[in-house]
């Protein structure tokens, strides 16, 4: 079928990139090519940065109460166009429509939080001595870049766009070249909301585009979300150019299940966590540590997982390569002695035979030394390891180089508290399979799941996207002068 090539969005205008190579954009559910995306280089990045830099003085000079009005209108437009955005996410990412809608709803919540920024960044002031005042005001960093992944085409861009722009920065966004369509629609909605030209820009591309953003002297801060391998590279490259950087990487989230856990709640939560978004999220449950006798919960978990049907309530994985990689993990675990309780390999969906589907997979008796127990699979696959004690389970969890999320399933408050205190993870859940904080609480892991200080959303993002200015003022003569004067 005929497809159109996407354009970069610079200075409020869609600009064709004539000399760039292109990549096909596929619908993972069908394998059909739906568009092509340009692979931009330094020239296009430089043009976008200059546009953002030109827009920065006037945008940052606006009072925050005026800047936020754009995002009140943007929130309304997200609500009005939610169905269209969800269908776009479904089309380019392959997740089921209800999951795509949940992603758009989260984008609305993120924008709603940004609209509260005037109340959160009001300047602080204190009389520190008679006649002497100190105050702190927050100023934008400047031109910032946001590099986003394929698994949440609408939500992750909105982790940064509303907060960064409301706080007075201007931005260059580099969406994943695999899912560039949602970002383009976001640009249109921002323009419709009244965002001045140049404040927000999009440059499409791959590795060369990311490198250009890291190296460009006109960019003052970078956020990245993706694999740990690339997050490390981006963080090191960006900071070597003296930029602020906050780079979120991969995960291997452990769910510790105790014998007294509520059987129905644990089974349904773990199945949903393992398979939601086809397991392609950094908060997915990919490793379960069964403590003691929990066979009854595992049986129920398998029963719940059988209800998850590819093409019905389970979406496609992002590509043919991803499907092959995920199935290779399953095969290797089986060859090494693990027991496949539910096998999702070779899944086919009627009418979508060329789609990239992996069915829900539950693997028991996995050893901590196996690759499937150590590496991020990024698919609807759960590896079950068995231990006798909570401390043994925590030893497995703590040994992981990652530290995004961990959960414990139990009805014992003391045991739950013990796991919360000792798990090496930035986000911990009790009887919750996906412990994602809601605004204003921030999203961010520990260890090799995050590089840089602070978190990317919530109140913590204020520190990243602003710089404090401290002013000390004295106008009146003091009746008594001391060291503070």
N, C-alpha and C positions, 0 to 999 in steps of 0.2 A: 504494500500500500504506500501511497505518497506520504511523506513526512516532512515537517518543516524543521529548519535548524533554528535553535534558540539564539537570542541575542543577549549581549551584556547590557546592563542597565546602569548608565553613567550620566550624572547630572540631570536626572529626571527623564531621560530619553533612552529608548531601546536602540542600541548601536550595533550594527552588523560587524562581525569580525571576519574580514574577507580572507586573510592569509593564514588563519589557524587551521590545524587539523581538527577533525570532529570525531565524536564517538556516538554510536547508536544508544538510544535510551529504550529499554525494553519494559514491557509489562510482564512481571515475573509470573503472573497467573496463567498467561497464555504463551509466553515466549515471543510475542509480537513486538516488532519495533514500532514505537509510538512517536519518536522524535529523534533529533540529533542535537548534540551539545558541542559547542566549540571548546577547544583546549587552548585557553588564553596564555599569554606569556607576560614578560615584564612590561611591554609597551602598554597593554590593556590595563594592567595593574597600576602602572604609573598614571594613566589617564584617570582612573577611578580615584586614586589617592589625591590627585590634584583637585578633582571635583569636590571631594569631601573636605579637603583643606580650605578650599575657597568658600564653602558653605559654613565652615566652623565659626568664624567670628560673629556673624549675625545670629546663627542659631544658638550659640552658647551665651550670647548677650541677652537673649530673651529671658525674662523671669521664669522660673520653673513652673509657676502657676499658669503661664501661657503655653509653655511647651507641652504640658500635660494635657491640654485641651485636644491636641491632635490625637492623643491616645485614648481619650474618652470616645472620640469619633471612630477610631480604629477598632476599639472593642465592639462598638455597635455594628460595624461592618463585618467583623468576624462572626458575630451572631447571625447577622442577616445572610451571610454567604456560607454558613457552616456546612450545609449539605454539599454544596459545590466543592468546597475545600476537602471534605472527607472523601468524596468520590475521586478527586485528583490524587490524594494520598493513596487510596486503594489501588488506583490504576498504576501508579509508578512504583509503589513499594510492594504491593501484593498482599498486604494485611487485609483482614476482613473488614467490611464497612463499619461495623460497630466499634472496632478498635481504632479505625481511622477517625471516627467521630469523637471518640474519647480523647484522641490526640488534639483535635481542634478545640474541644472543650477545655483541655488543659492550657492551650494557647490563650484562650479567653481569660482563664484564671490568672495566668502570668501577666497579661496586660492589665487586668484589674489591679493586681498588686502594684504595677508600675504607676498606676494612677494615684496611688496613695503616697508616692514619694515626697510631695511637698510637706507632708506631715512628718516624714521620717528624717529629712535632711535639713530641718530648720536649724539655723546656726546656734551654737552654744555660747553663752556669755556668763561671766562671773566677775564680780568685784573682788579682786584678789588682795587689794590693800586700799586704804582710804584714798579715793580719787583715782584708783588705777583699775582698769577693766581689761580682762583678756577675753577674746572671742575666737571661735573657730568657724570658718565658712568652708564649704566644699565646692571645689571647682572641677570641671570636666578635665579628663586626661588629654583629649584631643581627638585625632583620627584613630579609630580602633578597627581591628579586623576580627571577623568571626568565621571560623572554618567548621562546617557542620557535617554530620554523617548521614548515611543512607537510611538508618532504621527509623528515624522520626523526622520526616521531611518538613513538617509544619511546626511541631512542638520545640525541637531543639533550636531552630533559628529564633523562636520567640523566648527562649531562655535568655537571650542577650539583647535582641533588638529593642524591646520596650524600655528596659532598665537603662541600657547604655544611652539611648537617645533622649529619654526624659531627663537624664542627668546632664545633658548638654553636649555629649560627644557626637561626632559624625562617624559613619561606618562604611566599611567595604565588607560585604558578605561573599564568601566562597562556599556555595552549597555543594554537596556531593554531586559529582558528575553523573552518578547513577540515578539520582532522583532530583533533577533540577526544576521540575515544573511547579511544585508548590511554592518555592521561593519566588518564582516569577509572579505568581498570583499575589503573594504577600506584598511585593513591590507595588503592584497596581492598587491594592487596597490602601497602602500607606499614602500614595499620591492622592487617592480619592479622599482620604481623611484630612488632607491639607498639609502634609509634610512638605516643607520647601525642597525644591530640587537640589540635589547634591548631598543632602543630609544622609541619604541611604543609597548605596550603590551595590550592584551585583557584578562580580566577575566570575564567569564559569571557567572550569578547567580542572586539571589534575595536579600531579606532583610539581610541575614547573610553576604553576600558579601559586601553590602553597609556598614554595621556596622564594618566589618574588615578594610575597607578602611578608615573610619573615625578614627578608633582607632590606626592604624598602625603608629608607630613612624617614619618610613622612608618616609612618605608622608608629604609634606610641604604645599600643597594647594589642595583644592577640589572645583570643580564646580558641581552643581546639577541642573537639570531641571525636573520638575514634578509638582505634586500637592502641594498646600500650606501646607497641613497637614504634608506631608513628608519633604518638604523643611525646615520647622521649626525644625523638629527633626534632620535632617542632619546638619543644621547650628549649632544648639546647641551642638550636639555631637562632630562635627569637631572642633569647636572653644574651647570646653572644653579641647581638647588636644592641644590647642595653635596653631592650623593650620589656615591659611588663608582660608576663605570660601566665596563663592558667590553662593547663592541658589535661583533659580527662581521658583516661585510657580504659582498658578492658577490665574484666572481673571474673571471678570464680566464686560465686556466692554459695555459701554452705547453709543448709537448713538442718538444724539439729533437732531430732525428733525423739522425745522420751516416751516410755511406755504408757504414762498416764495422760498423754495428749488426747483431746477430744477427737475421736476417730473420724467423724464426718467433717468437722471443720479442718482438721489437718489434711485429710486426703483431698478435699476440694480445693483448698488454698494452694497446696503444693502442685497439684495437677495444673491449675490455672497459671501459677507462676512459671512452671516449666514450659508451658506451651503458648502462653500469651505472646502475641506478635511473632509467632513461630519461633519463639525462643531468642529472637534477635533484639535483645535489649540487655543493657549492662546490669539490670536489676533482676534478671531471670534466675530462677532456682536451677542450677545445673549440677549441684552436688548435695545429696542428702546423706546425713550421718545418722544412722539408726543406732540408738543407745539401748542395749538390752533387748528384751523381747517385744518387738513391734511388728511381728508378722501380720497381725490383724490390720494394722494401719497400712502396711504395704499392699495387702490384698485389696483393701478398699481403694487405695490410690490407683492401682492398676484398673480396677473397675471404673473409676471416675475418668481415667485417661482414655479408656475405650470409647467414651462418649464424645471424644474430641475427634472430629472427622475432617480430613483434608478437603478443602473446597467448600465446606459447610460452616464450621465454626473454627477452622484452622486455616490460616492463609499460607501463601507460598513463601519460600525463602527467596532471597534476592536474585540469585543467579544459578545457572547450571554449575558453575564452579563451586558455589557455596553448597549446593546439594551434594555434589561429589565429595567435598571435604567432610561434611557432616557424616555421611554414610561411611566414609573411611574410618572415622573415629569409632563408630559402632562395630564395624567388622573387626578392627584391631582389638577392641575390648573382648569381643566374643572369642577370638583366636587365643587370647591370653588367659582365658578361663572364666571370664565373667558370664553371668547367666542373663539372657535376654528374656525378660518377662513380657514385654510388649515391643514388637518390632515395627518400626515405621519406615524401613527401607523400601524402595521401589514403589512408593505411593503413586497412584494414578487417580486423576479426577476426570470423570466422564465429561466430554465436551471440551476439556482443557488438557488434553494429553501431552501437549508441549510445555505445560507449566512446570515450575520447579517446586515440587512438593516433597516434604518429608513428614511422615506421620509421627504422632507422639510415640516416644520410645522410652521404656523404663528398663534399666539394666541393674541387676543385683549382684552382690558379691564382687564389687569392684575393689581393687586394691589401691591404696593411696599412691603407689608407685606408678600406676598406669597413666598414660598420656591423657586419657579421657577424664581422669581425676584431677589432673594438674592444669590442663590447658583450657582456654575458653573455646567451647564448641560453637556457640552462637547458633543453636538450633533447638528444636523441641525435644531435647534429650536430657534425661535425668539419670545420673550415676549414683547408685546407692552403695555406701560403705558402711561397715558394721563395727561397732565398738561395744565394750562392756560398761564404760563409765563416761560421765560428762567430761572429765579431764582428758580422757583419750580423744574424745570428739573435738574438744577445743584445741588439742595439740595438732590435729589434722587441719582445722580451720586456721590456726595461727601460722602453720607452715606454708600456707599459700602466699606467694609474693603479692597477690592482689589484696584489696581491702575495701571493696565497694560496699557490700551488704552482707549481713548474716541474720538468721532468724532462729528462734527456738520455739518448739511446739510442746507445751506442757500446761498442766493445770496447777502446778506448784509454783507459787510466787517466789519462794526462795531460790529455787533452781533457775527460774527465769532471770532473776536479778543477777545470779552468779554468771550466767552466760552473757548477759548484757555487759557486765563489768569486765569480762575477760576476753570477749571476742575482739579480734583485731580488724575492725571494720568501722567505717565512718557513718554507716546507717544500719541500725539494728532493729529487728522486729520481734515482737512477742505474739505468737499465733497469727502472724501476718506474713504471707508469702512474698509480697513485694513491698518492702518498707520504705516507700518513697515519701519524703516529707512534703507536706502541703505548705503553700505560701502562708506566712512569711518565713517559715523555716527553710533553710537552704539545702541544695542538693550538692553532695560531694563526698567522695570516699577517702580512704587512707592509702598509704603504701604505694604500690605501683598502679593504683587506680586513679591517681591524681598527682600532677606535678605543678607546683606553684602554691602560693599561700591563699587562703580564703576559699570560698565556694562560688559557684557560677550563678546561682539564683538567690532569691530572698534577700534578707537584710545584708548578708555577707557580701553580696555583689556591689553594694555601695562603696565599700573600701577599694574594690578593684577598679571601678569605673570613675573614681574621683580622687582628687588629691586635696588634703586639708591645708588651708592657709590660716596661720595663727596671727592674730593682731593684738598688740598690747597698746593701750591708749591711756594717756594722762592729760587731763585738761585743767584741773583745779589744783591750787596749792594745798599741801597737806598741813594739818595742824601738828602732826608728828610724823617725821620721816623715818622709816625703818628699812631693813635690807630688801624688802619686797617692793619698795617704791623706786 
